[in-house]
């Protein structure tokens, strides 16, 4: 798979929640830097946040079929682990 900046990719983890992210750059031949990382867990956006990461290039897969979360999936703000985002940002 050709990995270009801006490509949406997937890093398979334990089922059923892979990690998704957008490629920023190739760090070297074996690693890619990704941003906008989120997991397939429906609680992800409201309960925890993922930082930018460096993933092994040989494990990265194309994720063209991935769709971002719908507005109704951003719920669970009553969770004690909810991530509070500043609206001014």
MDTraj code that builds the backbone (N, CA, C; nanometers):
import mdtraj as md
import numpy as np

residues = "UNK UNK UNK UNK UNK UNK UNK UNK UNK UNK UNK UNK UNK UNK UNK UNK UNK UNK UNK UNK UNK UNK UNK UNK UNK UNK UNK UNK UNK UNK UNK UNK UNK UNK UNK UNK UNK UNK UNK UNK UNK UNK UNK UNK UNK UNK UNK UNK UNK UNK UNK UNK UNK UNK UNK UNK UNK UNK UNK UNK UNK UNK UNK UNK UNK UNK UNK UNK UNK UNK UNK UNK UNK UNK UNK UNK UNK UNK UNK UNK UNK UNK UNK UNK UNK UNK UNK UNK UNK".split()
xyz = np.array([
    [0.0842, -0.1188, 0.0000],
    [0.0000, 0.0000, 0.0000],
    [0.0884, 0.1248, 0.0000],
    [0.0606, 0.2182, -0.0880],
    [0.1325, 0.3450, -0.0905],
    [0.0749, 0.4355, 0.0180],
    [0.1609, 0.4876, 0.1042],
    [0.1157, 0.5728, 0.2139],
    [0.1551, 0.7165, 0.1823],
    [0.0553, 0.8015, 0.1641],
    [0.0786, 0.9422, 0.1332],
    [0.0201, 1.0282, 0.2441],
    [0.0786, 1.1461, 0.2683],
    [0.0210, 1.2366, 0.3688],
    [-0.1253, 1.2667, 0.3373],
    [-0.2075, 1.2667, 0.4420],
    [-0.3497, 1.2919, 0.4268],
    [-0.4328, 1.1660, 0.4120],
    [-0.3671, 1.0516, 0.3922],
    [-0.4382, 0.9253, 0.3752],
    [-0.4988, 0.8795, 0.5073],
    [-0.6224, 0.8336, 0.5032],
    [-0.6874, 0.7768, 0.6210],
    [-0.6471, 0.6308, 0.6307],
    [-0.5908, 0.5915, 0.7455],
    [-0.5407, 0.4556, 0.7624],
    [-0.5955, 0.3926, 0.8898],
    [-0.5772, 0.2627, 0.8991],
    [-0.6256, 0.1843, 1.0122],
    [-0.5090, 0.1033, 1.0673],
    [-0.4995, 0.0945, 1.1998],
    [-0.4022, 0.0077, 1.2651],
    [-0.4818, -0.0993, 1.3382],
    [-0.4822, -0.2230, 1.2866],
    [-0.5609, -0.3278, 1.3508],
    [-0.5110, -0.3526, 1.4929],
    [-0.6050, -0.3660, 1.5844],
    [-0.5736, -0.4011, 1.7230],
    [-0.6655, -0.5154, 1.7596],
    [-0.6948, -0.5286, 1.8857],
    [-0.7892, -0.6328, 1.9261],
    [-0.9273, -0.5995, 1.8698],
    [-0.9971, -0.7018, 1.8228],
    [-1.1309, -0.6821, 1.7666],
    [-1.2272, -0.6454, 1.8782],
    [-1.3276, -0.5679, 1.8540],
    [-1.3652, -0.5087, 1.7257],
    [-1.3242, -0.3629, 1.7132],
    [-1.2220, -0.3177, 1.7855],
    [-1.1900, -0.1751, 1.7890],
    [-1.0509, -0.1440, 1.7338],
    [-1.0362, -0.1286, 1.6030],
    [-0.9071, -0.0854, 1.5484],
    [-0.8866, 0.0640, 1.5734],
    [-0.7669, 0.1118, 1.5507],
    [-0.7388, 0.2554, 1.5580],
    [-0.7417, 0.3123, 1.4169],
    [-0.7962, 0.4318, 1.4031],
    [-0.7986, 0.5033, 1.2759],
    [-0.7216, 0.6331, 1.2923],
    [-0.6570, 0.6788, 1.1870],
    [-0.5861, 0.8055, 1.1921],
    [-0.5537, 0.8548, 1.0526],
    [-0.5088, 0.9783, 1.0447],
    [-0.4732, 1.0394, 0.9169],
    [-0.3221, 1.0598, 0.9139],
    [-0.2587, 1.0133, 0.8063],
    [-0.1133, 1.0204, 0.7930],
    [-0.0683, 1.1653, 0.7795],
    [0.0318, 1.2022, 0.8599],
    [0.0922, 1.3347, 0.8508],
    [0.2181, 1.3276, 0.7657],
    [0.3032, 1.2281, 0.7943],
    [0.4292, 1.2147, 0.7216],
    [0.4884, 1.0767, 0.7443],
    [0.5801, 1.0400, 0.6567],
    [0.6607, 0.9204, 0.6777],
    [0.7784, 0.9619, 0.7647],
    [0.7943, 0.9003, 0.8802],
    [0.9066, 0.9319, 0.9688],
    [1.0342, 0.8728, 0.9107],
    [1.0265, 0.7481, 0.8694],
    [1.1354, 0.6803, 0.7996],
    [1.0726, 0.5677, 0.7175],
    [1.1533, 0.4739, 0.6706],
    [1.1012, 0.3655, 0.5866],
    [1.0003, 0.2767, 0.6591],
    [1.0139, 0.2644, 0.7909],
    [0.9307, 0.1704, 0.8654],
    [0.8210, 0.2337, 0.9500],
    [0.8129, 0.3670, 0.9571],
    [0.7176, 0.4306, 1.0484],
    [0.6461, 0.5489, 0.9834],
    [0.5180, 0.5664, 1.0218],
    [0.4400, 0.6814, 0.9770],
    [0.3867, 0.7564, 1.0982],
    [0.3817, 0.8884, 1.0885],
    [0.3235, 0.9711, 1.1947],
    [0.1780, 0.9978, 1.1567],
    [0.0863, 0.9720, 1.2512],
    [-0.0560, 0.9920, 1.2264],
    [-0.1156, 1.0896, 1.3271],
    [-0.2210, 1.1585, 1.2844],
    [-0.2929, 1.2527, 1.3695],
    [-0.4417, 1.2193, 1.3620],
    [-0.5235, 1.2889, 1.4376],
    [-0.6687, 1.2658, 1.4416],
    [-0.6986, 1.1193, 1.4721],
    [-0.6246, 1.0631, 1.5666],
    [-0.6399, 0.9220, 1.6010],
    [-0.7664, 0.9015, 1.6835],
    [-0.8442, 0.8025, 1.6448],
    [-0.9591, 0.7612, 1.7251],
    [-0.9787, 0.6122, 1.7054],
    [-1.0402, 0.5496, 1.8038],
    [-1.0636, 0.4058, 1.7932],
    [-1.2081, 0.3801, 1.7530],
    [-1.2371, 0.2575, 1.7175],
    [-1.3716, 0.2222, 1.6762],
    [-1.4697, 0.2095, 1.7913],
    [-1.4226, 0.2252, 1.9137],
    [-1.5091, 0.2155, 2.0309],
    [-1.6065, 0.3325, 2.0305],
    [-1.7372, 0.3090, 2.0374],
    [-1.8335, 0.4195, 2.0344],
    [-1.8192, 0.5156, 2.1511],
    [-1.7518, 0.4753, 2.2561],
    [-1.7316, 0.5641, 2.3707],
    [-1.6085, 0.6520, 2.3542],
    [-1.5322, 0.6319, 2.2486],
    [-1.4018, 0.6964, 2.2339],
    [-1.4072, 0.8474, 2.2473],
    [-1.4902, 0.9129, 2.1694],
    [-1.4904, 1.0595, 2.1663],
    [-1.5340, 1.1203, 2.2980],
    [-1.6178, 1.0522, 2.3731],
    [-1.6682, 1.1116, 2.4961],
    [-1.5923, 1.0681, 2.6201],
    [-1.5189, 0.9584, 2.6146],
    [-1.4563, 0.9085, 2.7360],
    [-1.3046, 0.9148, 2.7369],
    [-1.2422, 0.9220, 2.6234],
    [-1.0968, 0.9322, 2.6224],
    [-1.0499, 0.9944, 2.4913],
    [-0.9265, 1.0347, 2.4894],
    [-0.8698, 1.0978, 2.3703],
    [-0.7394, 1.0273, 2.3354],
    [-0.7095, 1.0213, 2.2072],
    [-0.5846, 0.9623, 2.1608],
    [-0.4939, 1.0742, 2.1114],
    [-0.3678, 1.0669, 2.1453],
    [-0.2706, 1.1654, 2.0983],
    [-0.2207, 1.1247, 1.9595],
    [-0.1497, 1.2161, 1.8947],
    [-0.0830, 1.1808, 1.7702],
    [0.0138, 1.0666, 1.8000],
    [0.0415, 0.9845, 1.7001],
    [0.1216, 0.8652, 1.7252],
    [0.2104, 0.8334, 1.6060],
    [0.3065, 0.7454, 1.6294],
    [0.3906, 0.6904, 1.5236],
    [0.3591, 0.5415, 1.5160],
    [0.3149, 0.4971, 1.3978],
    [0.2748, 0.3581, 1.3790],
    [0.3713, 0.2885, 1.2844],
    [0.3907, 0.1569, 1.3020],
    [0.4738, 0.0812, 1.2083],
    [0.4068, 0.0737, 1.0709],
    [0.4789, 0.1098, 0.9681],
    [0.4217, 0.1168, 0.8332],
    [0.3720, -0.0184, 0.7833],
    [0.4386, -0.1279, 0.8211],
    [0.3960, -0.2580, 0.7692],
    [0.2642, -0.3062, 0.8300],
    [0.2203, -0.2463, 0.9421],
    [0.0944, -0.2868, 1.0043],
    [-0.0231, -0.1973, 0.9645],
    [0.0058, -0.0851, 0.9011],
    [-0.0989, 0.0099, 0.8636],
    [-0.1776, -0.0437, 0.7446],
    [-0.3089, -0.0288, 0.7502],
    [-0.3960, -0.0728, 0.6413],
    [-0.4782, 0.0449, 0.5906],
    [-0.5225, 0.0363, 0.4678],
    [-0.6088, 0.1388, 0.4112],
    [-0.7433, 0.1369, 0.4820],
    [-0.8028, 0.2534, 0.4993],
    [-0.9311, 0.2618, 0.5699],
    [-1.0284, 0.3489, 0.4918],
    [-1.0390, 0.3270, 0.3628],
    [-1.1253, 0.4104, 0.2797],
    [-1.2723, 0.3996, 0.3173],
    [-1.3122, 0.2874, 0.3756],
    [-1.4533, 0.2678, 0.4078],
    [-1.4923, 0.3272, 0.5425],
    [-1.3953, 0.3766, 0.6185],
    [-1.4262, 0.4288, 0.7519],
    [-1.5045, 0.5590, 0.7430],
    [-1.6074, 0.5716, 0.8245],
    [-1.6834, 0.6956, 0.8335],
    [-1.6719, 0.7487, 0.9749],
    [-1.6582, 0.8775, 0.9874],
    [-1.6515, 0.9391, 1.1192],
    [-1.7799, 0.9189, 1.1968],
    [-1.7757, 0.9501, 1.3224],
    [-1.8934, 0.9315, 1.4072],
    [-2.0030, 1.0314, 1.3751],
    [-2.1264, 0.9860, 1.3854],
    [-2.2417, 1.0745, 1.3722],
    [-2.2565, 1.1546, 1.5009],
    [-2.3292, 1.2644, 1.4945],
    [-2.3449, 1.3517, 1.6112],
    [-2.4042, 1.2774, 1.7303],
    [-2.4974, 1.1859, 1.7058],
    [-2.5602, 1.1150, 1.8171],
    [-2.4639, 1.0195, 1.8867],
    [-2.3524, 0.9842, 1.8206],
    [-2.2541, 0.8950, 1.8814],
    [-2.1581, 0.9680, 1.9739],
    [-2.1661, 1.0993, 1.9777],
    [-2.0754, 1.1775, 2.0613],
    [-2.1289, 1.1930, 2.2029],
    [-2.2331, 1.1228, 2.2373],
    [-2.2999, 1.1361, 2.3665],
    [-2.2172, 1.0877, 2.4833],
    [-2.2851, 1.0462, 2.5885],
    [-2.2248, 0.9958, 2.7106],
    [-2.1420, 1.1009, 2.7824],
    [-2.1809, 1.2264, 2.7723],
    [-2.1063, 1.3315, 2.8411],
    [-2.1279, 1.3264, 2.9920],
    [-2.2206, 1.2436, 3.0388],
    [-2.2389, 1.2280, 3.1823],
    [-2.1381, 1.1289, 3.2400],
    [-2.0542, 1.0716, 3.1549],
    [-1.9529, 0.9780, 3.2012],
    [-1.8473, 1.0513, 3.2833],
    [-1.8002, 0.9913, 3.3925],
    [-1.6939, 1.0545, 3.4712],
    [-1.5628, 1.0646, 3.3940],
    [-1.5498, 0.9891, 3.2853],
    [-1.4278, 0.9917, 3.2047],
    [-1.4409, 1.0801, 3.0813],
    [-1.5491, 1.1556, 3.0716],
    [-1.5747, 1.2360, 2.9523],
    [-1.4650, 1.3397, 2.9305],
    [-1.4275, 1.3560, 2.8054],
    [-1.3291, 1.4574, 2.7676],
    [-1.4046, 1.5857, 2.7386],
    [-1.3746, 1.6912, 2.8103],
    [-1.4424, 1.8189, 2.7906],
    [-1.3582, 1.9052, 2.6986],
    [-1.4163, 1.9466, 2.5877],
    [-1.3456, 2.0282, 2.4900],
    [-1.3922, 2.1720, 2.5000],
    [-1.2988, 2.2638, 2.4884],
    [-1.3305, 2.4057, 2.4919],
    [-1.3916, 2.4455, 2.3581],
    [-1.5102, 2.5060, 2.3590],
    [-1.5777, 2.5449, 2.2348],
    [-1.5062, 2.6576, 2.1619],
    [-1.4225, 2.7330, 2.2314],
    [-1.3529, 2.8459, 2.1699],
    [-1.2418, 2.7990, 2.0770],
    [-1.1999, 2.6754, 2.0895],
    [-1.0864, 2.6260, 2.0107],
    [-1.1220, 2.6031, 1.8680],
])
top = md.Topology()
chain = top.add_chain()
for i, resn in enumerate(residues, 1):
    res = top.add_residue(resn, chain, resSeq=i)
    for name in ("N", "CA", "C"):
        top.add_atom(name, md.element.get_by_symbol(name[0]), res)
traj = md.Trajectory(xyz[None], top)
